[in-house]
Amino acid sequence: MNESTDINTGLAGSLVMIVLTIAFVVLLVSFYRRYKRASEPDNDQE
């Protein structure tokens, strides 16, 4: 019974970790760009 419930999550786990890592990097880059844009002095609007 225990043998039939074992699931090999090697490939699925790897794919999930790759997707999560890519999503995390995209979010970090997005927030960094927004932070740099917000921290720049706006000389055009004065």
C-alpha positions as MATLAB code, in Angstrom:
seq = 'MNESTDINTGLAGSLVMIVLTIAFVVLLVSFYRRYKRASEPDNDQE';
ca = [
       0.000    0.000    0.000;
       2.812    2.402    0.816;
       4.555    1.586   -2.468;
       1.590    2.759   -4.563;
       1.317    6.115   -2.760;
       4.921    7.184   -3.408;
       5.039   10.012   -5.927;
       8.212   10.989   -7.716;
       8.227   14.785   -7.496;
      11.696   15.266   -8.967;
      10.686   16.832  -12.265;
       7.544   18.543  -10.973;
       9.374   19.950   -7.957;
      12.177   21.245  -10.150;
       9.747   22.937  -12.520;
       7.876   24.545   -9.630;
      11.102   25.866   -8.117;
      12.228   27.250  -11.491;
       8.892   29.025  -12.005;
       8.900   30.441   -8.466;
      12.491   31.646   -8.801;
      11.776   33.359  -12.123;
       8.647   34.998  -10.698;
      10.625   36.204   -7.662;
      13.370   37.706   -9.849;
      10.804   39.446  -12.070;
       9.117   40.960   -9.016;
      12.453   42.108   -7.569;
      13.434   43.807  -10.834;
      10.010   45.436  -11.124;
      10.084   46.832   -7.596;
      13.695   47.974   -8.016;
      12.816   49.907  -11.181;
       9.822   51.481   -9.422;
      12.009   52.394   -6.420;
      14.691   53.974   -8.614;
      12.034   55.949  -10.507;
      10.451   57.175   -7.258;
      13.771   58.113   -5.654;
      14.913   60.291   -8.576;
      14.297   64.009   -8.128;
      11.594   65.195  -10.486;
      13.031   68.376  -11.983;
      10.590   68.408  -14.900;
       7.478   68.976  -12.793;
       8.783   71.980  -10.846;
];
